[in-house]
Amino acid sequence: MQIAALVLSVLLAVAMLHSGVMKFVRPAWLRQFAEAVHLTTSQLTVLGSLQIAATIGLLLGIWFPPFAIAAAIGLVLYFTGAIFAHVRTGDRNMLGATVFLTFSIATSVVLFLNIRLP
């Protein structure tokens, strides 16, 4: 179980680092997604910062597991909010948010079980 927790944490951290950095770089495709859900530039900066903070938490969680659990749970909340934003604005392009939500839930569960099981 410990290897699964490590692998999921690192993969989720890499994905969040990439997604967070893209929110600072703001390529055209990302600006289109942001406009579809009515996000401003400053909101993108905040969202990217949250993803990078989660990356740090997931990586620090290798040595102190509660950080990883907190980061993964934070990402569950983040992507739940993302899905609500898509629904609220009528944007049906929520595959990425759904995949990341599922990935964050799986990581949270495995991390929690890794601490709870001897």
C-alpha positions as CSV (number, residue, x, y, z in Angstrom):
1,M,0.0,0.0,0.0
2,Q,2.9,2.3,0.7
3,I,4.2,2.1,-2.8
4,A,0.7,2.8,-4.3
5,A,0.5,5.9,-2.0
6,L,3.9,7.1,-3.1
7,V,3.2,6.5,-6.8
8,L,-0.2,8.2,-6.7
9,S,1.1,11.2,-4.7
10,V,4.0,11.8,-7.1
11,L,1.8,11.4,-10.3
12,L,-0.8,13.7,-8.9
13,A,1.9,16.2,-7.9
14,V,3.4,16.2,-11.4
15,A,-0.1,16.7,-12.9
16,M,-0.9,19.6,-10.5
17,L,2.5,21.2,-11.1
18,H,1.9,21.2,-14.9
19,S,-1.7,22.4,-14.5
20,G,-0.6,25.1,-12.0
21,V,2.3,26.4,-14.2
22,M,0.0,26.5,-17.2
23,K,-2.3,28.9,-15.3
24,F,0.6,31.3,-15.0
25,V,1.8,30.8,-18.6
26,R,-1.8,31.1,-19.9
27,P,-1.5,29.5,-23.4
28,A,-4.4,30.2,-25.8
29,W,-6.2,26.9,-25.1
30,L,-6.2,27.6,-21.4
31,R,-7.5,31.1,-21.9
32,Q,-10.4,29.7,-23.9
33,F,-11.2,27.2,-21.1
34,A,-11.0,30.1,-18.5
35,E,-13.3,32.3,-20.6
36,A,-15.9,29.5,-20.9
37,V,-16.3,29.5,-17.1
38,H,-15.8,33.2,-16.7
39,L,-12.4,33.2,-14.9
40,T,-10.4,36.4,-14.7
41,T,-6.6,36.5,-15.0
42,S,-6.3,37.1,-11.2
43,Q,-8.5,34.1,-10.5
44,L,-6.3,32.0,-12.8
45,T,-3.3,33.1,-10.7
46,V,-4.9,32.1,-7.5
47,L,-6.0,28.7,-8.9
48,G,-2.5,28.1,-10.2
49,S,-1.0,29.0,-6.9
50,L,-3.4,26.5,-5.1
51,Q,-2.3,23.7,-7.5
52,I,1.4,24.5,-6.9
53,A,0.8,24.5,-3.1
54,A,-0.9,21.1,-3.5
55,T,2.1,19.9,-5.4
56,I,4.4,21.0,-2.5
57,G,2.1,19.3,0.0
58,L,2.0,16.1,-1.9
59,L,5.8,16.0,-2.2
60,L,6.4,16.9,1.4
61,G,3.9,14.2,2.3
62,I,6.5,11.6,1.3
63,W,8.2,12.4,4.6
64,F,5.2,13.7,6.6
65,P,2.0,11.9,5.3
66,P,-0.5,14.3,6.8
67,F,0.7,17.0,4.4
68,A,-0.1,14.7,1.4
69,I,-3.5,13.8,2.8
70,A,-4.4,17.5,3.4
71,A,-3.2,18.4,-0.2
72,A,-5.1,15.5,-1.8
73,I,-8.3,16.4,0.1
74,G,-7.7,20.1,-0.8
75,L,-7.6,18.9,-4.5
76,V,-10.9,17.0,-4.1
77,L,-12.5,20.3,-2.9
78,Y,-10.7,22.2,-5.7
79,F,-12.0,20.0,-8.5
80,T,-15.4,19.7,-7.0
81,G,-15.5,23.5,-7.2
82,A,-14.3,23.3,-10.8
83,I,-17.1,21.0,-11.8
84,F,-19.6,23.3,-10.1
85,A,-18.1,26.2,-12.0
86,H,-18.5,24.3,-15.3
87,V,-22.1,23.4,-14.4
88,R,-23.0,26.9,-13.3
89,T,-21.8,28.4,-16.5
90,G,-23.3,25.7,-18.7
91,D,-19.9,24.6,-20.0
92,R,-20.0,20.9,-20.8
93,N,-16.2,20.6,-21.2
94,M,-15.4,19.2,-17.7
95,L,-13.5,16.0,-18.6
96,G,-10.2,17.3,-17.2
97,A,-11.9,18.4,-13.9
98,T,-13.7,15.0,-13.6
99,V,-10.5,13.0,-14.3
100,F,-8.5,15.1,-11.8
101,L,-11.3,14.8,-9.2
102,T,-11.3,11.0,-9.6
103,F,-7.5,11.0,-9.3
104,S,-7.6,13.2,-6.2
105,I,-10.2,11.0,-4.5
106,A,-8.3,7.8,-5.3
107,T,-5.0,9.4,-3.9
108,S,-6.8,10.6,-0.8
109,V,-8.2,7.2,-0.1
110,V,-5.0,5.4,-0.6
111,L,-3.0,7.9,1.5
112,F,-5.6,7.6,4.3
113,L,-5.6,3.8,4.2
114,N,-1.8,3.9,4.2
115,I,-1.8,5.7,7.5
116,R,-4.6,3.7,9.0
117,L,-3.4,0.2,8.1
118,P,-0.3,-1.2,9.8
